[in-house]
């Protein structure tokens, strides 16, 4: 069995860290944007949530 060099092991791990880290940052930014939107415009946001809940029910 051949030994793998450290860089051959590290590149896939770093790729996963970057991809999942970017996804987590996207989710966090979406949450902050949604909360800001809900604080500024509570009426339309509540209407949208009500429509979504009625659609899912």
C-alpha positions as CSV (number, residue, x, y, z in Angstrom):
1,X,0.0,0.0,0.0
2,X,1.4,3.3,-1.0
3,X,1.6,6.2,1.4
4,X,-0.2,9.3,0.5
5,X,1.5,12.6,0.8
6,X,0.0,15.1,3.2
7,X,-1.1,17.4,0.4
8,X,-3.0,14.6,-1.2
9,X,-5.0,14.1,2.0
10,X,-5.4,17.7,2.9
11,X,-6.8,19.0,-0.4
12,X,-10.1,17.1,-0.2
13,X,-10.5,18.0,3.4
14,X,-9.9,21.7,2.7
15,X,-12.3,21.6,-0.2
16,X,-15.0,20.2,2.1
17,X,-14.3,22.8,4.8
18,X,-14.5,25.6,2.2
19,X,-17.7,24.3,0.7
20,X,-19.5,23.6,4.0
21,X,-18.2,26.8,5.5
22,X,-19.6,28.8,2.6
23,X,-22.9,27.0,2.9
24,X,-23.1,27.8,6.6
25,X,-22.2,31.5,5.9
26,X,-25.0,31.6,3.3
27,X,-27.5,30.2,5.8
28,X,-26.4,32.7,8.5
29,X,-26.6,35.6,6.0
30,X,-30.0,34.5,4.9
31,X,-31.2,34.3,8.5
32,X,-29.9,37.8,9.3
33,X,-31.4,39.3,6.1
34,X,-34.8,37.6,6.9
35,X,-34.8,38.9,10.5
36,X,-33.9,42.4,9.3
37,X,-36.7,42.3,6.7
38,X,-39.2,41.0,9.3
39,X,-38.2,43.9,11.7
40,X,-38.6,46.6,9.1
41,X,-41.7,45.3,7.4
42,X,-43.7,43.2,9.9
43,X,-47.0,43.4,8.0
44,X,-46.0,42.0,4.6
45,X,-43.7,39.4,6.2
46,X,-46.5,38.1,8.4
47,X,-48.8,38.0,5.3
48,X,-46.2,36.0,3.4
49,X,-45.7,33.6,6.3
50,X,-49.5,33.2,6.6
51,X,-49.7,32.4,2.9
52,X,-46.9,29.9,3.1
53,X,-48.5,28.2,6.2
54,X,-51.8,28.0,4.4
55,X,-50.2,26.5,1.3
56,X,-48.4,23.9,3.4
57,X,-51.4,22.9,5.4
